[in-house]
Amino acid sequence: MEWLQRLDRLIGHIVAGAQWLALPLIVLLFLQWPLRDLVGAYSREANDLGQIFFAALVAVSFTAATRAGTHLAADTLARRYSARTRRRLKRLGTAFGIVPWAVFVVFAGANLVLSSIKGFEAFAETGNPGYFLIKAALWIMAFLILAQSVVDIFHSSPADDV
């Protein structure tokens, strides 16, 4: 399944690229104080931009944690299971737990996200453009989770063929 490998690589590139959002986020958070107290301007703009970077970083972080296997897991009992059984449980959990939740997020957030994007919603306090990107991050998160779920469900390993 070449399409599955391509999807997996695409998700990997997105996750790898998103990790670099932490650097400008840290810089923007740091700059707020000197901009406010020393320069007397642009601290709110730095905050608004920082919020956008933070939303994007969080949106990708769930998929990054899934790919790295660092989510919290109830594996005390599962450690006793064979690798094959654990893989099957992971697939079932993904198919019947994660996928329905991500689909719910897409549909439940549709009005919120679409109206924000259509109106190019701005930040309420500053009027700066870009608040719609924070709301769009909800869908970015859900669609990345769905894409990773497809990879996790349909990825076959040699042990599954036994």
FILUMMAR-856701 format. One record per atom (N, C-alpha, C): residue number from 1; atom name; y, x, z. Coordinates in Angstrom, 3 decimals, m for minus. Layout:
<pts>
NUM:CA:Y:X:Z $
...
</pts>
This chain:
<pts>
1:N:m1.181:0.832:0.000 $
1:CA:0.000:0.000:0.000 $
1:C:1.250:0.880:0.000 $
2:N:1.678:1.191:m1.180 $
2:CA:2.838:2.074:m1.317 $
2:C:4.118:1.420:m0.809 $
3:N:4.255:0.106:m1.002 $
3:CA:5.457:m0.593:m0.533 $
3:C:5.582:m0.503:0.975 $
4:N:4.440:m0.503:1.676 $
4:CA:4.454:m0.415:3.129 $
4:C:4.913:0.974:3.583 $
5:N:4.469:1.987:2.863 $
5:CA:4.906:3.355:3.173 $
5:C:6.402:3.513:2.896 $
6:N:6.869:2.917:1.830 $
6:CA:8.307:2.977:1.522 $
6:C:9.128:2.271:2.590 $
7:N:8.661:1.110:3.004 $
7:CA:9.349:0.368:4.062 $
7:C:9.372:1.191:5.349 $
8:N:8.248:1.787:5.682 $
8:CA:8.158:2.619:6.882 $
8:C:9.125:3.799:6.807 $
9:N:9.199:4.449:5.651 $
9:CA:10.136:5.569:5.475 $
9:C:11.585:5.101:5.559 $
10:N:11.891:3.947:4.957 $
10:CA:13.247:3.404:5.012 $
10:C:13.659:3.141:6.460 $
11:N:12.786:2.511:7.217 $
11:CA:13.075:2.249:8.632 $
11:C:13.279:3.570:9.369 $
12:N:12.443:4.546:9.072 $
12:CA:12.583:5.860:9.694 $
12:C:13.926:6.503:9.397 $
13:N:14.386:6.377:8.156 $
13:CA:15.699:6.930:7.784 $
13:C:16.840:6.196:8.501 $
14:N:16.717:4.890:8.607 $
14:CA:17.749:4.109:9.310 $
14:C:17.819:4.522:10.776 $
15:N:16.656:4.631:11.414 $
15:CA:16.611:5.033:12.822 $
15:C:17.158:6.447:12.995 $
16:N:16.764:7.353:12.111 $
16:CA:17.238:8.738:12.208 $
16:C:18.750:8.821:11.991 $
17:N:19.262:8.040:11.063 $
17:CA:20.702:8.053:10.809 $
17:C:21.493:7.424:11.942 $
18:N:20.939:6.381:12.539 $
18:CA:21.658:5.664:13.596 $
18:C:21.824:6.492:14.862 $
19:N:20.936:7.449:15.073 $
19:CA:21.066:8.255:16.286 $
19:C:22.390:9.017:16.313 $
20:N:22.947:9.280:15.141 $
20:CA:24.212:10.009:15.063 $
20:C:25.409:9.149:15.443 $
21:N:25.200:7.837:15.586 $
21:CA:26.285:6.970:16.041 $
21:C:26.668:7.258:17.490 $
22:N:25.776:7.877:18.225 $
22:CA:26.068:8.190:19.630 $
22:C:27.222:9.183:19.753 $
23:N:27.326:10.122:18.832 $
23:CA:28.394:11.127:18.931 $
23:C:29.793:10.528:18.796 $
24:N:30.081:9.761:17.735 $
24:CA:31.421:9.160:17.681 $
24:C:31.646:8.164:18.819 $
25:N:30.595:7.500:19.273 $
25:CA:30.733:6.577:20.395 $
25:C:31.196:7.331:21.642 $
26:N:30.578:8.444:21.927 $
26:CA:30.955:9.252:23.093 $
26:C:32.391:9.751:22.952 $
27:N:32.741:10.219:21.776 $
27:CA:34.103:10.721:21.545 $
27:C:35.123:9.598:21.740 $
28:N:34.841:8.431:21.177 $
28:CA:35.773:7.304:21.308 $
28:C:35.914:6.843:22.756 $
29:N:34.820:6.822:23.481 $
29:CA:34.901:6.442:24.892 $
29:C:35.711:7.464:25.675 $
30:N:35.518:8.730:25.375 $
30:CA:36.268:9.789:26.046 $
30:C:37.757:9.712:25.712 $
31:N:38.081:9.440:24.461 $
31:CA:39.476:9.445:24.022 $
31:C:40.312:8.285:24.552 $
32:N:39.674:7.237:25.028 $
32:CA:40.446:6.080:25.489 $
32:C:41.451:6.452:26.577 $
33:N:41.039:7.234:27.560 $
33:CA:41.945:7.586:28.652 $
33:C:43.124:8.422:28.158 $
34:N:42.894:9.544:27.458 $
34:CA:44.071:10.296:27.015 $
34:C:44.942:9.514:26.031 $
35:N:44.345:8.707:25.204 $
35:CA:45.146:7.916:24.270 $
35:C:46.027:6.922:25.030 $
36:N:45.474:6.305:26.055 $
36:CA:46.232:5.328:26.828 $
36:C:47.292:6.006:27.700 $
37:N:46.881:7.036:28.452 $
37:CA:47.795:7.615:29.450 $
37:C:48.677:8.739:28.925 $
38:N:48.209:9.504:27.959 $
38:CA:49.003:10.628:27.466 $
38:C:49.761:10.292:26.181 $
39:N:49.073:9.638:25.256 $
39:CA:49.697:9.294:23.974 $
39:C:50.435:7.960:24.070 $
40:N:49.879:7.057:24.865 $
40:CA:50.503:5.750:25.016 $
40:C:50.199:4.793:23.881 $
41:N:49.180:5.097:23.094 $
41:CA:48.829:4.228:21.961 $
41:C:47.391:4.493:21.527 $
42:N:46.866:3.567:20.775 $
42:CA:45.578:3.662:20.087 $
42:C:44.343:3.608:20.996 $
43:N:44.498:3.406:22.292 $
43:CA:43.319:3.331:23.156 $
43:C:42.513:2.067:22.864 $
44:N:43.191:0.975:22.547 $
44:CA:42.475:m0.269:22.230 $
44:C:41.735:m0.155:20.893 $
45:N:42.339:0.546:19.957 $
45:CA:41.675:0.758:18.672 $
45:C:40.419:1.608:18.862 $
46:N:40.523:2.627:19.713 $
46:CA:39.357:3.462:20.016 $
46:C:38.279:2.627:20.690 $
47:N:38.686:1.724:21.585 $
47:CA:37.735:0.850:22.246 $
47:C:37.061:m0.089:21.251 $
48:N:37.843:m0.684:20.365 $
48:CA:37.275:m1.606:19.370 $
48:C:36.267:m0.896:18.474 $
49:N:36.630:0.273:18.000 $
49:CA:35.720:1.035:17.139 $
49:C:34.482:1.472:17.908 $
50:N:34.668:1.839:19.165 $
50:CA:33.532:2.202:20.015 $
50:C:32.566:1.041:20.196 $
51:N:33.109:m0.171:20.320 $
51:CA:32.250:m1.348:20.455 $
51:C:31.405:m1.567:19.198 $
52:N:31.984:m1.308:18.050 $
52:CA:31.238:m1.457:16.795 $
52:C:30.103:m0.437:16.732 $
53:N:30.407:0.809:17.060 $
53:CA:29.363:1.846:17.062 $
53:C:28.269:1.516:18.077 $
54:N:28.682:1.022:19.254 $
54:CA:27.714:0.685:20.288 $
54:C:26.791:m0.442:19.828 $
55:N:27.362:m1.477:19.214 $
55:CA:26.553:m2.603:18.739 $
55:C:25.537:m2.149:17.695 $
56:N:25.960:m1.287:16.792 $
56:CA:25.038:m0.777:15.770 $
56:C:23.949:0.077:16.398 $
57:N:24.313:0.895:17.352 $
57:CA:23.345:1.763:18.020 $
57:C:22.305:0.933:18.778 $
58:N:22.765:m0.082:19.487 $
58:CA:21.842:m0.950:20.223 $
58:C:20.949:m1.734:19.263 $
59:N:21.517:m2.185:18.152 $
59:CA:20.734:m2.946:17.174 $
59:C:19.554:m2.142:16.649 $
60:N:19.740:m0.865:16.467 $
60:CA:18.675:m0.009:15.932 $
60:C:17.769:0.520:17.042 $
61:N:18.261:0.546:18.274 $
61:CA:17.507:1.174:19.358 $
61:C:16.190:0.473:19.672 $
62:N:16.118:m0.828:19.503 $
62:CA:14.869:m1.526:19.769 $
62:C:13.772:m1.062:18.809 $
63:N:14.113:m0.946:17.556 $
63:CA:13.148:m0.467:16.572 $
63:C:12.814:0.995:16.822 $
64:N:13.804:1.787:17.200 $
64:CA:13.557:3.199:17.501 $
64:C:12.582:3.326:18.668 $
65:N:12.763:2.511:19.700 $
65:CA:11.856:2.551:20.853 $
65:C:10.445:2.124:20.462 $
66:N:10.349:1.133:19.596 $
66:CA:9.033:0.695:19.127 $
66:C:8.339:1.805:18.362 $
67:N:9.062:2.446:17.465 $
67:CA:8.478:3.525:16.662 $
67:C:8.060:4.710:17.525 $
68:N:8.809:4.965:18.591 $
68:CA:8.495:6.094:19.467 $
68:C:7.452:5.736:20.525 $
69:N:7.126:4.453:20.628 $
69:CA:6.146:4.011:21.620 $
69:C:6.662:4.112:23.045 $
70:N:7.965:3.945:23.224 $
70:CA:8.558:4.113:24.548 $
70:C:8.944:2.802:25.222 $
71:N:8.557:1.673:24.644 $
71:CA:8.801:0.403:25.314 $
71:C:7.962:0.335:26.583 $
72:N:8.445:m0.457:27.518 $
72:CA:7.624:m0.709:28.687 $
72:C:6.373:m1.451:28.233 $
73:N:5.242:m1.088:28.775 $
73:CA:4.001:m1.737:28.364 $
73:C:3.113:m1.949:29.579 $
74:N:2.429:m3.054:29.574 $
74:CA:1.465:m3.335:30.631 $
74:C:0.141:m2.710:30.213 $
75:N:0.044:m1.412:30.380 $
75:CA:m1.140:m0.733:29.855 $
75:C:m2.106:m0.263:30.932 $
76:N:m1.940:m0.724:32.158 $
76:CA:m2.858:m0.315:33.213 $
76:C:m4.274:m0.725:32.859 $
77:N:m4.447:m1.951:32.423 $
77:CA:m5.771:m2.412:32.011 $
77:C:m6.131:m1.911:30.618 $
78:N:m5.132:m1.859:29.745 $
78:CA:m5.393:m1.493:28.351 $
78:C:m5.877:m0.052:28.210 $
79:N:m5.592:0.796:29.163 $
79:CA:m6.067:2.187:29.091 $
79:C:m7.587:2.259:29.046 $
80:N:m8.219:1.245:29.604 $
80:CA:m9.686:1.215:29.630 $
80:C:m10.271:0.739:28.303 $
81:N:m9.439:0.118:27.465 $
81:CA:m9.918:m0.393:26.187 $
81:C:m10.034:0.728:25.176 $
82:N:m10.837:0.489:24.165 $
82:CA:m10.952:1.473:23.085 $
82:C:m9.659:1.493:22.275 $
83:N:m9.463:2.561:21.529 $
83:CA:m8.266:2.686:20.683 $
83:C:m8.211:1.535:19.677 $
84:N:m9.352:1.168:19.160 $
84:CA:m9.423:0.076:18.181 $
84:C:m8.963:m1.246:18.799 $
85:N:m9.414:m1.530:20.014 $
85:CA:m9.021:m2.759:20.702 $
85:C:m7.534:m2.750:21.009 $
86:N:m7.011:m1.604:21.442 $
86:CA:m5.572:m1.509:21.717 $
86:C:m4.753:m1.749:20.458 $
87:N:m5.195:m1.208:19.324 $
87:CA:m4.479:m1.444:18.058 $
87:C:m4.511:m2.919:17.684 $
88:N:m5.643:m3.556:17.875 $
88:CA:m5.745:m4.991:17.560 $
88:C:m4.836:m5.816:18.470 $
89:N:m4.816:m5.473:19.754 $
89:CA:m3.935:m6.185:20.683 $
89:C:m2.470:m5.985:20.307 $
90:N:m2.133:m4.766:19.887 $
90:CA:m0.756:m4.500:19.462 $
90:C:m0.404:m5.354:18.253 $
91:N:m1.308:m5.437:17.302 $
91:CA:m1.050:m6.259:16.107 $
91:C:m0.902:m7.723:16.470 $
92:N:m1.784:m8.224:17.323 $
92:CA:m1.701:m9.625:17.727 $
92:C:m0.416:m9.899:18.508 $
93:N:m0.061:m9.001:19.413 $
93:CA:1.179:m9.157:20.174 $
93:C:2.396:m9.146:19.272 $
94:N:2.356:m8.274:18.278 $
94:CA:3.464:m8.212:17.325 $
94:C:3.544:m9.499:16.515 $
95:N:2.404:m9.942:16.000 $
95:CA:2.378:m11.126:15.136 $
95:C:2.742:m12.410:15.885 $
96:N:2.271:m12.538:17.130 $
96:CA:2.463:m13.806:17.837 $
96:C:3.526:m13.756:18.936 $
97:N:4.094:m12.594:19.180 $
97:CA:5.142:m12.469:20.177 $
97:C:6.454:m11.992:19.596 $
98:N:6.421:m10.842:18.962 $
98:CA:7.654:m10.224:18.470 $
98:C:8.190:m10.920:17.222 $
99:N:7.328:m11.193:16.256 $
99:CA:7.786:m11.823:15.005 $
99:C:8.423:m13.192:15.264 $
100:N:7.780:m14.087:16.032 $
100:CA:8.444:m15.382:16.278 $
100:C:9.796:m15.229:16.990 $
101:N:9.886:m14.269:17.920 $
101:CA:11.155:m14.058:18.617 $
101:C:12.230:m13.591:17.639 $
102:N:11.906:m12.636:16.774 $
102:CA:12.886:m12.122:15.811 $
102:C:13.305:m13.210:14.816 $
103:N:12.358:m14.019:14.373 $
103:CA:12.694:m15.137:13.470 $
103:C:13.604:m16.128:14.190 $
104:N:13.319:m16.405:15.462 $
104:CA:14.180:m17.286:16.251 $
104:C:15.601:m16.733:16.328 $
105:N:15.737:m15.437:16.559 $
105:CA:17.063:m14.810:16.646 $
105:C:17.817:m14.975:15.330 $
106:N:17.118:m14.788:14.217 $
106:CA:17.769:m14.940:12.908 $
106:C:18.285:m16.364:12.730 $
107:N:17.446:m17.345:13.012 $
107:CA:17.855:m18.736:12.780 $
107:C:18.822:m19.249:13.842 $
108:N:18.603:m18.889:15.093 $
108:CA:19.494:m19.356:16.163 $
108:C:20.884:m18.732:16.037 $
109:N:20.951:m17.529:15.517 $
109:CA:22.241:m16.867:15.371 $
109:C:22.906:m17.063:14.025 $
110:N:22.287:m17.848:13.169 $
110:CA:22.785:m17.990:11.798 $
110:C:24.230:m18.475:11.738 $
111:N:24.535:m19.564:12.432 $
111:CA:25.907:m20.096:12.382 $
111:C:26.906:m19.100:12.946 $
112:N:26.556:m18.489:14.057 $
112:CA:27.435:m17.515:14.706 $
112:C:27.712:m16.318:13.792 $
113:N:26.650:m15.747:13.248 $
113:CA:26.785:m14.541:12.419 $
113:C:27.470:m14.857:11.095 $
114:N:27.017:m15.894:10.415 $
114:CA:27.586:m16.214:9.105 $
114:C:29.060:m16.610:9.176 $
115:N:29.426:m17.407:10.175 $
115:CA:30.837:m17.795:10.278 $
115:C:31.711:m16.594:10.616 $
116:N:31.193:m15.690:11.406 $
116:CA:31.948:m14.491:11.757 $
116:C:32.135:m13.581:10.541 $
117:N:31.058:m13.416:9.774 $
117:CA:31.136:m12.567:8.581 $
117:C:32.049:m13.194:7.528 $
118:N:31.886:m14.493:7.291 $
118:CA:32.711:m15.176:6.290 $
118:C:34.197:m15.081:6.618 $
119:N:34.512:m15.169:7.903 $
119:CA:35.904:m15.135:8.307 $
119:C:36.423:m13.745:8.626 $
120:N:35.583:m12.728:8.415 $
120:CA:35.967:m11.355:8.783 $
120:C:36.621:m11.358:10.167 $
121:N:35.900:m11.919:11.133 $
121:CA:36.414:m12.097:12.482 $
121:C:36.969:m10.792:13.058 $
122:N:38.109:m10.910:13.691 $
122:CA:38.783:m9.762:14.298 $
122:C:38.583:m9.795:15.813 $
123:N:38.899:m8.686:16.464 $
123:CA:38.837:m8.623:17.916 $
123:C:39.922:m9.537:18.485 $
124:N:39.565:m10.346:19.464 $
124:CA:40.480:m11.353:20.006 $
124:C:41.701:m10.734:20.684 $
125:N:41.504:m9.698:21.464 $
125:CA:42.619:m9.119:22.226 $
125:C:43.589:m8.320:21.367 $
126:N:43.058:m7.635:20.367 $
126:CA:43.904:m6.719:19.587 $
126:C:44.219:m7.222:18.196 $
127:N:43.387:m8.124:17.689 $
127:CA:43.564:m8.581:16.314 $
127:C:43.068:m7.572:15.286 $
128:N:42.479:m6.477:15.785 $
128:CA:41.938:m5.468:14.873 $
128:C:40.733:m6.037:14.131 $
129:N:40.587:m5.696:12.867 $
129:CA:39.445:m6.203:12.109 $
129:C:38.151:m5.532:12.560 $
130:N:37.034:m6.194:12.305 $
130:CA:35.744:m5.569:12.527 $
130:C:34.858:m6.220:13.556 $
131:N:35.341:m7.236:14.266 $
131:CA:34.493:m7.860:15.275 $
131:C:33.257:m8.502:14.646 $
132:N:33.387:m8.926:13.402 $
132:CA:32.243:m9.521:12.704 $
132:C:31.079:m8.536:12.600 $
133:N:31.363:m7.239:12.614 $
133:CA:30.302:m6.232:12.553 $
133:C:29.447:m6.243:13.816 $
134:N:30.064:m6.562:14.938 $
134:CA:29.317:m6.659:16.192 $
134:C:28.353:m7.837:16.123 $
135:N:28.819:m8.944:15.598 $
135:CA:27.934:m10.106:15.468 $
135:C:26.876:m9.882:14.386 $
136:N:27.228:m9.168:13.339 $
136:CA:26.240:m8.847:12.294 $
136:C:25.147:m7.940:12.835 $
137:N:25.462:m7.167:13.856 $
137:CA:24.462:m6.281:14.461 $
137:C:23.282:m7.074:15.021 $
138:N:23.511:m8.322:15.390 $
138:CA:22.416:m9.179:15.855 $
138:C:21.363:m9.334:14.764 $
139:N:21.823:m9.605:13.548 $
139:CA:20.882:m9.740:12.439 $
139:C:20.283:m8.391:12.034 $
140:N:21.076:m7.344:12.100 $
140:CA:20.530:m6.014:11.801 $
140:C:19.360:m5.735:12.733 $
141:N:19.554:m6.025:14.015 $
141:CA:18.489:m5.824:14.987 $
141:C:17.257:m6.657:14.631 $
142:N:17.456:m7.947:14.384 $
142:CA:16.332:m8.840:14.114 $
142:C:15.594:m8.453:12.831 $
143:N:16.329:m8.123:11.778 $
143:CA:15.664:m7.765:10.521 $
143:C:14.949:m6.421:10.613 $
144:N:15.498:m5.477:11.362 $
144:CA:14.783:m4.212:11.565 $
144:C:13.504:m4.432:12.372 $
145:N:13.592:m5.291:13.376 $
145:CA:12.401:m5.611:14.163 $
145:C:11.352:m6.285:13.291 $
146:N:11.776:m7.197:12.434 $
146:CA:10.826:m7.851:11.519 $
146:C:10.200:m6.852:10.556 $
147:N:11.011:m5.962:10.013 $
147:CA:10.483:m4.955:9.081 $
147:C:9.494:m4.041:9.785 $
148:N:9.826:m3.600:10.997 $
148:CA:8.901:m2.746:11.745 $
148:C:7.630:m3.509:12.095 $
149:N:7.757:m4.791:12.366 $
149:CA:6.587:m5.620:12.664 $
149:C:5.645:m5.693:11.474 $
150:N:6.214:m5.835:10.281 $
150:CA:5.386:m5.845:9.065 $
150:C:4.608:m4.538:8.956 $
151:N:5.296:m3.430:9.198 $
151:CA:4.630:m2.121:9.142 $
151:C:3.530:m2.057:10.195 $
152:N:3.838:m2.482:11.421 $
152:CA:2.853:m2.396:12.501 $
152:C:1.650:m3.297:12.274 $
153:N:1.870:m4.464:11.714 $
153:CA:0.768:m5.406:11.505 $
153:C:m0.130:m4.973:10.347 $
154:N:0.474:m4.523:9.258 $
154:CA:m0.318:m4.252:8.054 $
154:C:m0.720:m2.801:7.863 $
155:N:m0.226:m1.911:8.706 $
155:CA:m0.618:m0.497:8.615 $
155:C:m2.078:m0.380:9.019 $
156:N:m2.853:0.238:8.180 $
156:CA:m4.270:0.420:8.513 $
156:C:m4.518:1.878:8.861 $
157:N:m5.404:2.055:9.800 $
157:CA:m5.819:3.410:10.165 $
157:C:m7.310:3.528:9.880 $
158:N:m7.788:4.724:9.709 $
158:CA:m9.205:4.916:9.403 $
158:C:m10.123:4.269:10.440 $
159:N:m9.716:4.237:11.700 $
159:CA:m10.553:3.654:12.748 $
159:C:m10.693:2.152:12.580 $
160:N:m9.735:1.500:11.928 $
160:CA:m9.812:0.060:11.724 $
160:C:m10.864:m0.320:10.691 $
161:N:m11.213:0.619:9.840 $
161:CA:m12.157:0.348:8.766 $
161:C:m13.605:0.451:9.234 $
162:N:m13.816:0.912:10.459 $
162:CA:m15.183:1.103:10.964 $
162:C:m15.780:m0.203:11.391 $
</pts>
